[in-house]
Amino acid sequence: MITPRGALKVLRAEGFLGTRDRALDRLAEVRRRRSFRLDRAISAAHRTATLELIATRPAPRLGGVQIRLLRRLEAEARQRPTALLYPEPGGYRLELAAPSGRRALAFAARPLAPPPAVADAGFEQAVLRAAATVGAGRLHVEGLAGLPPASLLALHRQGLRLTVSLHDFAAFCPRPHLLELPPLAFCRYSRDPERCARCLAHDWPVAPGWQETRRALAAEVLAAAEVVSYPSAFLRRQHLELFPTLDPARQQVVSPEPAAAPAARPHAAHKTPLHVAYAGRVLPHKGALVFEEVVRRFAAAGGPGVRWSAYGGGDDDLLLRLRRLPGVRVRGSYRSGALPELLAADRVDLALLLSIVPESYGITLSECRAAGVPVLAYDLGALGERVRGSGDGHLVPLAAGAEGVAALLARLVAA
């Protein structure tokens, strides 16, 4: 439960609008949860062949993975029964949705072991019980982050067929974004055992060789899966390089874009001051520190012609730091799907997507395109490939850092 001091910090960091939207998100979560009637048993109408599994609550505020999962399940539930299992305090919750209605079952169990656990007997028992309850013979794993790979293999050996959706690099590292500590930089897919051990030791007391063992287990999980899906060709290609024994025929790309993506609004460039916005989660690996440095460089150079905004929630301390920058307006959190309208209403001219680690797809890029707002990003991961392929943005080499971003932005302002 948030304390009064914590609530005040959130308000100072997010501002009124961001705090309001955070509260509305939580109210929406409560309403969704209450839409499932808690029951002790289920009817035949809720039996299904596939059990969906995720390591977090299915809350849109937690990110794009949860947003896309909920959208997919809501669409599927209008046609057939769906079953979703996820951990929560005190056990696991099984949510069942069908055209005939919604039900939920609570399984009291030991909490899911946090990383770096690679096996969890309580987790295995909960999954087997849920699968038996709904009559499922297949387990669809929605991301490997936070899940014990040895237990997934054990469940497969006990007869559950596997399909896996990957959204990041959790199969390669328990830090799924590949942000190395302490330098706060992209590790560039490090395979150096000592380097990996030093990084992991900042959060987890892992034994020598642990990372190599976990990667081998993850490789077995992916090899055992009937299908592994990725949101982009970049993520598929990179996993085939990281795990060369995988069967390419089982690796497929499933774009998270809707079948009919919203058409981009026409964008008209405005006169100075150019409205430049940081867009996305305010976190180090998303580029919040880069944005801070870019703004400071402009302020130090006395460069006119830019007004700044920051859209997105994240780390409260970082949000407070951005608020203290000269001329920066922090909008803070916004409701899922609201970014295009915000960018258009605020007449944003250029969005900065400054992730310093490889994005697996880049939903924020899609939202900027829907608003008709060009982007400036690092030439890295799926984000770089998508911008390069469409030509509707500007790219900077990652090695150029904040200096390169500021230099290109200065040229755009002067143009």
C-alpha positions in Angstrom: 0.0 0.0 0.0 1.3 3.4 -0.9 2.1 5.7 2.0 1.1 9.4 2.2 4.8 10.3 1.6 4.9 8.0 -1.4 1.7 9.4 -2.8 3.1 12.9 -2.5 6.3 11.8 -4.3 4.2 10.3 -7.2 2.2 13.6 -7.5 5.4 15.7 -7.6 7.0 13.3 -10.1 4.0 12.7 -12.4 2.0 15.9 -12.0 -1.7 16.0 -11.7 -2.5 14.6 -15.1 0.0 11.7 -14.8 -1.2 10.9 -11.3 -4.8 10.9 -12.5 -4.1 8.6 -15.3 -2.1 6.2 -13.0 -5.2 6.1 -10.7 -7.5 5.5 -13.6 -5.3 2.6 -14.8 -5.6 1.0 -11.3 -9.4 1.5 -11.2 -9.6 -0.1 -14.6 -7.6 -3.1 -13.3 -10.0 -3.4 -10.3 -13.0 -3.3 -12.6 -11.5 -5.9 -14.9 -10.7 -8.2 -12.0 -14.3 -7.8 -10.6 -15.7 -8.8 -14.0 -14.6 -12.3 -13.2 -16.9 -14.1 -10.8 -14.9 -16.0 -8.2 -15.9 -19.7 -8.3 -14.8 -23.0 -6.9 -15.4 -25.0 -10.1 -16.0 -24.4 -13.8 -18.5 -25.7 -16.3 -17.8 -27.4 -19.6 -18.3 -24.1 -21.3 -15.0 -22.9 -20.0 -12.8 -25.9 -20.9 -10.2 -25.1 -23.5 -7.2 -26.8 -25.1 -4.7 -24.1 -24.3 -3.6 -22.6 -21.0 -2.1 -19.1 -21.3 0.7 -18.3 -18.8 2.3 -15.0 -17.8 4.6 -14.1 -14.9 2.8 -10.9 -14.0 -0.6 -9.5 -13.4 -2.2 -8.7 -16.8 -2.2 -5.0 -16.1 -1.7 -2.6 -19.1 0.3 -0.2 -16.9 3.1 -2.8 -16.8 3.8 -2.5 -20.5 3.1 -3.5 -24.0 3.3 -7.3 -23.4 0.4 -7.1 -21.0 -1.6 -4.7 -23.3 -1.2 -7.0 -26.3 -2.0 -10.1 -24.3 -5.3 -8.6 -23.0 -6.3 -7.4 -26.4 -5.7 -10.8 -27.9 -7.5 -12.7 -25.1 -10.5 -10.4 -25.2 -10.8 -10.9 -29.0 -10.5 -14.6 -28.7 -12.9 -14.9 -25.8 -15.7 -13.6 -28.1 -15.2 -16.8 -30.2 -14.0 -19.5 -27.8 -13.1 -20.1 -24.2 -9.7 -18.7 -22.9 -7.8 -19.5 -19.8 -5.1 -17.4 -18.2 -2.9 -18.3 -15.2 -0.7 -15.8 -13.4 0.9 -15.5 -10.0 -0.3 -13.1 -7.3 0.3 -12.7 -3.6 -0.6 -16.0 -1.8 -0.8 -18.1 -4.9 -2.1 -18.1 -8.5 -5.2 -16.8 -10.2 -6.9 -18.7 -13.1 -9.1 -16.4 -15.2 -11.6 -18.0 -17.6 -13.4 -16.1 -20.3 -16.0 -17.4 -22.8 -19.0 -16.1 -24.7 -21.1 -17.4 -21.8 -19.3 -15.3 -19.1 -16.2 -14.9 -16.9 -15.1 -17.0 -14.0 -11.9 -17.0 -11.8 -10.4 -19.6 -9.5 -7.8 -18.9 -6.9 -5.1 -21.4 -6.1 -3.4 -21.1 -2.8 0.3 -21.8 -3.3 3.7 -20.7 -2.5 4.6 -17.5 -4.4 6.4 -17.9 -7.6 10.1 -17.9 -6.8 11.8 -14.7 -8.1 14.8 -14.8 -10.4 17.4 -16.2 -10.4 15.4 -19.4 -9.7 15.5 -21.8 -12.6 13.1 -24.3 -11.0 10.0 -24.0 -8.8 8.0 -27.0 -7.7 5.1 -24.9 -6.5 4.9 -23.3 -9.9 4.8 -26.6 -11.6 2.0 -27.9 -9.4 -0.1 -24.7 -10.0 0.3 -25.0 -13.7 -0.6 -28.7 -13.7 -3.6 -28.1 -11.6 -4.8 -25.2 -13.8 -4.3 -27.3 -17.0 -6.3 -30.2 -15.5 -9.1 -27.8 -14.4 -9.6 -26.5 -17.9 -8.6 -29.7 -19.8 -5.7 -28.1 -21.5 -3.0 -30.1 -23.2 -1.0 -27.1 -24.4 0.8 -24.4 -22.5 1.3 -21.0 -24.2 4.0 -19.1 -22.4 3.6 -15.4 -22.9 7.3 -14.3 -22.4 10.0 -16.0 -20.4 10.8 -13.1 -18.1 10.3 -14.2 -14.5 9.6 -17.8 -15.3 11.8 -20.8 -14.3 13.0 -22.5 -17.4 13.7 -25.9 -15.8 10.1 -26.0 -14.6 8.8 -25.3 -18.0 10.9 -28.2 -19.3 9.5 -30.4 -16.5 5.9 -29.5 -17.4 6.7 -30.3 -21.1 8.1 -33.7 -20.0 4.9 -34.4 -18.1 2.8 -34.1 -21.3 2.1 -30.4 -21.8 2.9 -29.2 -25.3 4.6 -25.8 -25.5 4.3 -22.7 -27.6 6.2 -19.6 -26.6 5.9 -15.9 -27.4 9.1 -13.9 -26.9 9.0 -10.1 -26.5 12.6 -9.5 -25.3 15.8 -11.2 -24.5 14.7 -13.1 -21.3 15.8 -16.4 -22.9 19.3 -15.0 -23.1 19.5 -13.2 -19.8 17.4 -12.5 -16.7 17.9 -8.9 -17.5 15.5 -9.0 -20.5 16.5 -5.6 -21.8 20.2 -6.4 -21.7 21.2 -3.3 -19.8 24.5 -3.9 -18.2 25.3 -2.8 -14.6 27.1 -0.7 -13.4 27.8 1.1 -16.7 24.1 1.4 -17.6 24.9 0.5 -21.2 23.8 -2.2 -23.7 25.9 -5.3 -23.0 25.9 -6.2 -26.8 24.9 -9.8 -26.1 27.8 -10.5 -23.8 28.9 -14.1 -23.6 31.8 -13.4 -21.3 31.1 -15.4 -18.1 33.0 -13.1 -15.8 31.5 -10.0 -17.2 28.0 -11.5 -17.0 28.6 -12.6 -13.4 29.7 -9.1 -12.4 26.6 -7.6 -13.9 24.2 -10.1 -12.4 25.8 -9.9 -8.9 24.4 -6.4 -8.6 21.0 -7.9 -8.0 21.4 -11.7 -7.6 23.9 -13.8 -5.7 24.4 -16.3 -8.5 27.0 -19.0 -8.5 29.8 -19.3 -11.1 28.4 -20.8 -14.3 24.8 -20.0 -13.4 24.2 -17.8 -16.5 25.5 -20.5 -18.8 23.3 -23.1 -17.2 20.2 -20.9 -17.5 20.9 -20.2 -21.1 21.2 -23.9 -21.9 17.8 -24.5 -20.2 16.2 -21.7 -22.1 17.6 -23.1 -25.3 15.9 -26.4 -24.5 12.6 -24.7 -23.8 12.7 -22.9 -27.1 13.7 -26.1 -28.9 10.9 -28.0 -27.2 8.3 -25.5 -28.3 6.1 -26.3 -31.3 6.2 -22.7 -32.3 8.2 -19.7 -31.0 6.7 -16.3 -32.1 8.5 -12.9 -32.2 7.1 -9.4 -32.8 9.7 -8.5 -35.4 12.1 -10.1 -37.9 14.9 -8.5 -35.9 14.1 -10.4 -32.7 13.7 -13.7 -34.6 17.0 -13.2 -36.5 18.9 -12.3 -33.3 17.6 -15.3 -31.4 18.6 -17.6 -34.2 22.1 -16.2 -33.8 22.1 -16.5 -30.0 20.6 -20.0 -30.1 21.9 -21.5 -33.4 20.5 -25.0 -32.7 16.9 -23.7 -33.0 14.8 -25.0 -36.0 14.2 -21.9 -38.1 10.9 -23.4 -39.4 9.4 -23.2 -35.9 10.4 -19.5 -35.4 7.7 -17.2 -36.7 7.1 -13.4 -36.8 3.7 -12.2 -35.5 3.4 -8.5 -35.7 1.7 -6.8 -32.8 0.1 -4.3 -35.1 -3.7 -4.6 -35.5 -4.9 -5.9 -38.9 -5.9 -2.4 -39.9 -3.4 0.0 -38.3 -4.7 3.6 -37.9 -3.7 5.8 -40.7 -1.1 8.4 -39.8 -2.4 11.9 -39.4 -0.8 14.4 -41.8 1.9 16.3 -40.0 2.6 19.9 -40.6 5.9 21.3 -39.3 5.5 24.2 -37.0 7.6 27.3 -36.7 10.0 27.7 -33.9 10.1 26.9 -31.1 10.1 23.3 -32.3 8.2 21.1 -29.9 10.4 18.0 -29.1 9.1 15.3 -26.9 10.6 12.3 -25.1 8.1 9.5 -25.5 8.0 6.2 -23.6 8.8 4.9 -20.1 11.1 7.2 -18.1 13.8 4.6 -17.3 17.5 4.4 -18.0 17.4 1.7 -20.6 14.6 3.7 -22.5 16.9 6.7 -22.8 15.7 9.0 -20.0 19.3 9.8 -19.0 20.1 10.5 -22.7 17.2 12.9 -22.9 18.4 14.7 -19.7 21.8 15.2 -21.2 20.5 16.4 -24.5 18.4 19.1 -22.8 21.4 20.1 -20.7 23.5 20.4 -23.7 21.0 22.7 -25.4 20.6 24.8 -22.3 24.4 25.1 -21.9 24.8 26.2 -25.6 22.0 28.7 -25.2 20.3 27.1 -28.2 16.9 28.7 -28.9 14.1 27.2 -30.9 13.1 24.1 -28.8 10.4 23.5 -26.2 10.5 20.2 -24.4 8.0 17.6 -23.1 8.3 14.2 -21.6 5.4 11.6 -22.0 5.4 8.5 -19.9 5.6 7.2 -16.4 8.5 5.3 -14.9 11.1 5.9 -12.2 9.8 8.7 -9.9 13.3 10.0 -9.1 14.1 10.3 -12.8 10.8 12.0 -13.5 11.7 14.6 -10.7 15.1 15.1 -12.3 13.4 15.8 -15.7 11.0 18.3 -14.0 14.0 20.3 -12.8 15.4 20.7 -16.2 15.0 24.1 -17.8 11.9 24.4 -20.0 10.8 20.7 -19.7 7.2 19.9 -19.2 6.6 16.4 -17.8 3.2 15.0 -18.8 3.9 11.7 -17.0 1.8 8.6 -17.3 -0.9 8.3 -19.9 -3.7 5.8 -20.5 -3.0 2.9 -22.8 -3.5 4.0 -26.4 -3.7 7.7 -25.6 -0.3 8.8 -26.8 -1.3 9.6 -30.5 -4.1 11.9 -29.3 -1.7 13.6 -26.8 1.0 14.2 -29.3 -1.5 15.6 -31.8 -3.3 17.8 -29.3 0.0 19.2 -28.0 1.3 19.8 -31.5 4.5 17.8 -31.0 6.9 18.2 -34.0 9.4 15.5 -33.2 9.5 12.5 -30.8 12.7 11.2 -29.3 12.7 7.4 -28.9 16.1 7.0 -27.2 16.3 3.4 -26.1 19.9 2.5 -25.5 19.2 -1.3 -25.7 17.6 -3.1 -28.7 13.8 -2.8 -28.8 12.0 -5.9 -29.9 9.5 -4.0 -31.9 8.6 -0.4 -30.8 4.9 0.2 -30.1 5.7 3.8 -29.3 7.0 4.2 -32.8 3.6 3.0 -34.1 1.8 5.5 -31.9 4.0 8.3 -33.1 3.2 7.3 -36.7 -0.5 7.3 -35.9 -0.1 10.9 -34.7 1.9 11.8 -37.8 4.9 12.7 -35.7 8.4 11.9 -37.1 10.9 10.4 -34.6 14.6 10.6 -33.8 16.0 7.3 -32.5 19.2 5.3 -32.2 20.0 3.0 -35.1 19.5 -0.1 -33.0 17.3 -3.2 -32.9 13.9 -3.4 -34.4 13.3 0.3 -33.8 16.2 1.2 -36.1 15.2 -1.3 -38.7 11.6 0.0 -38.8 12.6 3.7 -39.1 15.2 2.9 -41.7 12.7 0.8 -43.7 10.0 3.5 -43.7 12.2 6.6 -44.0 9.8 8.6 -41.7 12.4 9.5 -39.0 16.0 10.2 -38.2 18.6 7.8 -36.9 21.8 8.3 -34.9 24.5 5.7 -34.3 24.3 4.4 -30.7 28.0 5.1 -30.3 27.3 8.8 -30.9 25.5 9.0 -27.6 23.7 12.1 -26.4 26.2 14.3 -28.2 25.1 12.8 -31.5 21.4 13.2 -30.7 21.9 16.8 -29.7 24.0 17.6 -32.8 21.3 16.1 -35.2 18.6 17.9 -33.3 20.4 21.2 -33.6 20.6 20.7 -37.4 16.9 20.0 -37.5 16.1 23.1 -35.5 18.3 25.2 -37.7 16.9 23.8 -41.0 
